[in-house]
Amino acid sequence: MRDKQKTEKKIDVWMVGSIGIDDVETRTASRKNLLGGSLPFATISAAFAGAAIGAVGVVGRDFGSAFSNRWKHFGIDLSGVQRKPGPNFRWACRYDDNMIERATLKTELGVFADFMPELPAAYVDAPFVLLGNIQPALQLHVLGQARKPRFVTLDSMNLWIDIARPALERVIAKVDLLVFNDGEARQLTGKWNLRDCAAEILKMGPRYVLIKKAEHGSLLFTKKDVFIIPAYPVKVLKDPTGAGDAFAGAFMGCLSKARALNTATLHHALVFASAMAAFCVEGFSIEKLERITTADVAARVRELRKMAALK
């Protein structure tokens, strides 16, 4: 954590988000005390691209060394993770049999309730930034500490549209890419057709809008083009938790290693992200990610590109 780890390597991309301890019930299993929150899924998935990743978050007294060690095993820099004396953020859910809808059974914010993200000095000049799904005011606060990042991605949710829309609109205006699911895009814009939704969001400031449609893939919109990214058809779906975070993190990790930012590198990063999200749902928490190699990821990326008839 911050007081024990000193950043020495250059950071390609820093990510801010939640760090949780989860209880998850599905149609086949019930698991407790899992490493969760958006930040572990995003940073670990990004690391498979070979990027140097920095994490910005907060943990409580009950976030044990076993969690930290599993996380650091992937080479993630945790000097941006604060440790506070209160209880860790905890969350519990139960998925419906379709493994899409879920009911939240418990949300205990703990130290996350008073989280005020602060960038370590080594993160300030990082060229890539992922603002994970936290309060828009906190996203603005931490982004304001960065020095002219090259590319910023924003992940958000319906809750912030409901209760913090002015702050959300301010942060949307400052980013390069906004990530929403289809329902959130419709809620934000009041439009139904996704092309109309994207057009409205692009007017708000981003250069790109990524609209996710779960197992149906996602759509990347610019003012001129639309690119369809298929979802990888997994054989065994164990736990959907963290798939969207894995997708966003993998995208940014892959993009940060590209020599140029253009249509081709964006498309490749999105295919890489789709492959990583598929690995994520094949296990609870980060368990599947702990069992795969970069060769496994490369093979899945090739398979997905072939499925989608991409060169």
C-alpha positions in Angstrom: 0.0 0.0 0.0 0.9 3.7 -0.1 3.1 3.6 3.0 4.9 0.4 2.1 5.4 0.6 -1.7 7.5 3.3 -3.5 6.8 3.9 -7.2 10.0 3.6 -9.2 8.9 2.6 -12.6 7.2 4.9 -15.1 3.4 4.6 -15.1 1.7 4.2 -18.4 -1.9 4.5 -17.1 -3.4 5.1 -13.7 -6.9 4.0 -12.8 -9.1 5.2 -10.0 -12.1 3.1 -8.7 -13.5 1.1 -5.9 -11.8 -1.8 -4.0 -14.3 -4.1 -2.5 -14.8 -7.4 -0.6 -17.7 -9.1 -2.3 -20.3 -11.9 -1.6 -21.7 -13.3 -4.8 -24.5 -15.7 -5.4 -25.2 -17.3 -8.8 -27.5 -20.1 -10.0 -24.7 -22.6 -9.3 -22.6 -21.3 -6.4 -22.4 -18.9 -3.5 -19.0 -17.3 -2.6 -18.0 -15.0 0.1 -15.2 -12.6 0.9 -14.0 -12.2 -2.7 -11.7 -9.6 -4.0 -13.9 -7.1 -5.8 -14.6 -3.5 -6.7 -13.9 -2.0 -10.1 -10.2 -1.3 -9.6 -8.7 -4.8 -9.2 -10.6 -6.1 -12.3 -9.6 -3.1 -14.4 -5.9 -2.9 -13.4 -5.2 -6.7 -13.6 -6.8 -6.9 -17.1 -4.8 -3.9 -18.2 -1.6 -5.6 -17.0 -2.0 -8.4 -19.6 -1.3 -5.8 -22.3 2.2 -5.3 -20.8 1.4 -1.8 -19.5 2.7 -0.3 -16.2 -0.4 0.3 -14.2 -1.0 2.5 -11.2 -4.0 2.0 -8.9 -5.8 4.8 -7.0 -8.2 3.8 -4.3 -8.8 3.1 -0.6 -9.0 0.0 1.6 -9.9 -0.6 5.2 -8.4 -2.5 8.1 -10.1 -5.8 7.0 -8.5 -5.7 3.5 -5.9 -8.3 4.3 -2.4 -8.9 2.9 -3.6 -11.9 1.0 -5.7 -9.6 -1.2 -2.9 -7.2 -1.7 -0.4 -9.9 -2.5 -2.6 -11.4 -5.2 -3.1 -8.0 -6.7 0.6 -7.1 -6.7 1.4 -10.5 -8.3 0.4 -8.9 -11.6 2.9 -6.1 -11.2 0.3 -3.4 -10.3 1.7 -0.4 -8.5 -0.3 0.2 -5.4 1.3 3.4 -4.1 -1.9 5.2 -4.9 -4.0 3.0 -2.7 -4.7 4.6 0.7 -5.2 2.4 3.8 -7.7 3.8 6.4 -8.6 2.5 9.9 -12.3 1.8 9.2 -14.0 -1.1 7.5 -13.5 -1.9 3.8 -16.2 -1.3 1.2 -18.3 -4.5 1.1 -20.9 -5.5 -1.5 -23.2 -8.5 -1.9 -25.4 -9.6 -4.8 -27.6 -12.4 -6.1 -27.7 -13.0 -9.9 -30.9 -14.2 -11.6 -30.8 -17.5 -13.5 -30.2 -15.5 -16.7 -26.9 -14.3 -15.2 -27.8 -10.7 -16.4 -30.1 -9.2 -13.9 -29.0 -9.1 -10.3 -30.2 -7.9 -6.9 -28.0 -6.0 -4.6 -28.2 -7.6 -1.1 -25.7 -5.4 0.7 -23.7 -2.2 0.2 -21.5 -1.1 3.0 -19.3 1.8 2.0 -16.9 1.8 4.9 -13.8 3.9 4.2 -15.0 4.4 0.6 -17.6 6.8 1.9 -14.9 9.4 2.8 -12.6 8.5 -0.1 -10.7 11.5 -1.5 -8.4 10.3 -4.2 -4.8 11.6 -4.4 -2.3 11.0 -7.1 1.3 9.9 -6.2 3.9 12.2 -7.8 4.9 9.4 -10.2 1.3 9.2 -11.6 0.9 12.9 -12.4 2.5 12.7 -15.9 1.1 9.4 -16.9 -0.3 9.7 -20.5 -3.4 7.5 -20.0 -6.1 7.7 -17.4 -9.1 5.6 -16.6 -11.7 7.2 -14.3 -13.5 4.2 -12.9 -17.1 4.3 -11.7 -17.0 6.6 -8.7 -18.8 9.9 -7.9 -18.3 12.4 -10.7 -17.0 15.0 -8.2 -14.3 12.7 -7.2 -13.4 11.9 -10.8 -13.1 15.7 -11.4 -11.0 16.0 -8.3 -8.4 13.4 -9.2 -8.4 14.3 -12.9 -7.5 17.8 -11.9 -4.3 16.5 -10.4 -3.1 15.0 -13.7 -0.8 17.0 -16.0 -2.1 17.0 -19.6 -2.9 13.3 -20.1 -3.0 12.1 -23.6 -6.2 10.0 -23.4 -8.8 9.9 -20.7 -11.6 7.3 -20.5 -14.6 7.8 -18.2 -16.8 4.9 -16.9 -20.0 5.9 -15.1 -23.5 4.6 -14.3 -27.2 5.4 -14.0 -27.0 6.4 -10.4 -24.8 9.4 -11.2 -27.2 10.4 -14.0 -30.0 10.5 -11.3 -28.2 12.2 -8.4 -25.1 14.0 -9.8 -25.9 15.0 -13.4 -24.3 18.5 -13.3 -21.0 17.1 -12.1 -21.2 14.1 -14.5 -21.7 16.5 -17.4 -18.6 18.5 -16.3 -16.4 15.4 -16.3 -17.8 14.1 -19.6 -16.7 17.4 -21.2 -13.1 16.7 -20.1 -12.6 13.2 -21.4 -11.8 11.5 -24.7 -14.0 8.4 -24.3 -17.2 7.8 -22.4 -18.2 4.2 -21.6 -21.9 3.6 -20.9 -24.3 0.6 -21.4 -27.2 1.1 -23.7 -29.7 1.8 -20.9 -27.4 4.5 -19.4 -26.9 6.1 -22.8 -30.7 6.3 -23.3 -31.2 7.7 -19.8 -28.6 10.4 -20.2 -29.8 11.6 -23.6 -33.5 10.9 -23.6 -33.1 9.2 -27.0 -33.8 5.6 -27.9 -31.8 4.9 -31.1 -28.2 4.3 -30.0 -26.8 6.4 -32.9 -28.9 9.3 -31.7 -27.7 8.7 -28.2 -24.1 8.7 -29.3 -24.6 11.9 -31.4 -25.9 13.7 -28.3 -23.1 12.5 -26.1 -20.5 13.5 -28.7 -21.9 17.0 -28.5 -21.0 17.1 -24.8 -17.3 16.9 -25.5 -15.8 13.3 -25.9 -14.2 12.2 -29.2 -15.5 8.7 -28.8 -18.5 7.0 -27.2 -18.5 3.3 -26.3 -21.9 1.8 -25.7 -21.9 -1.7 -24.2 -24.6 -4.3 -24.9 -23.5 -7.1 -22.6 -23.3 -10.4 -24.4 -24.3 -8.7 -27.6 -21.0 -6.8 -27.7 -20.5 -3.1 -27.9 -20.5 -0.1 -30.3 -17.8 2.5 -30.7 -19.1 5.8 -32.1 -17.2 8.8 -33.5 -18.8 11.7 -35.3 -18.2 9.9 -38.6 -18.0 6.1 -37.9 -19.5 3.2 -36.0 -17.4 0.1 -35.1 -19.1 -3.0 -33.8 -17.1 -5.1 -31.3 -18.5 -8.6 -30.7 -18.5 -10.3 -27.3 -16.5 -13.5 -27.1 -19.0 -16.4 -26.7 -17.9 -18.0 -23.5 -18.7 -21.7 -22.8 -18.9 -21.5 -19.0 -20.3 -18.3 -17.4 -19.5 -18.4 -13.7 -19.7 -14.8 -12.5 -20.4 -11.7 -14.5 -19.1 -9.4 -11.8 -16.4 -7.1 -13.0 -16.7 -7.8 -16.7 -17.3 -4.2 -17.6 -14.4 -3.1 -15.4 -12.1 -5.7 -17.0 -13.2 -4.5 -20.4 -12.4 -0.8 -19.7 -9.1 -1.6 -18.0 -7.9 -3.9 -20.7 -8.8 -1.3 -23.4 -6.8 1.3 -21.7 -3.9 -1.0 -21.0 -3.7 -2.1 -24.6 -4.2 1.5 -26.0 -1.4 2.8 -23.7 1.1 0.4 -25.5 0.1 1.5 -29.0 2.6 3.7 -30.9 -0.2 5.8 -32.2 -3.8 6.7 -31.5 -5.8 6.0 -34.6 -8.8 3.9 -35.7 -6.7 0.7 -36.1 -5.2 0.9 -32.6 -8.6 1.7 -31.0 -10.2 -1.2 -32.8 -7.4 -3.6 -31.7 -7.7 -2.4 -28.1 -11.4 -3.0 -28.1 -11.0 -6.5 -29.3 -8.3 -7.1 -26.7 -10.8 -5.7 -24.1 -13.5 -8.1 -25.3 -11.3 -11.0 -24.9 -10.2 -10.0 -21.4 -13.8 -9.5 -20.3 -14.7 -13.0 -21.4 -11.9 -14.5 -19.3 -13.1 -12.5 -16.3 -16.6 -14.0 -16.3 -15.2 -17.6 -16.5 -14.3 -17.5 -12.8 -15.3 -15.8 -9.6 -13.5 -12.6 -8.7 -10.0 -12.6 -10.3 -9.6 -16.4 -10.1 -9.7 -17.0 -13.9 -7.3 -14.1 -14.5 -4.9 -15.7 -12.1 -4.9 -18.9 -14.2 -4.3 -17.5 -17.7 -1.2 -16.4 -19.5 -0.4 -13.7 -22.1 -0.3 -16.5 -24.7 -3.9 -17.5 -23.7 -5.0 -13.9 -24.2 -3.2 -13.6 -27.6 -4.9 -16.8 -28.8 -8.3 -15.6 -27.8 -7.7 -12.2 -29.4 -6.8 -14.0 -32.7 -9.9 -16.2 -32.4 -12.2 -13.2 -31.8 -10.7 -11.3 -34.7 -11.3 -14.3 -36.9 -14.9 -14.6 -35.7 -15.5 -10.9 -36.5 -13.7 -11.2 -39.9 -11.2 -8.5 -38.8 -7.8 -8.4 -40.5 
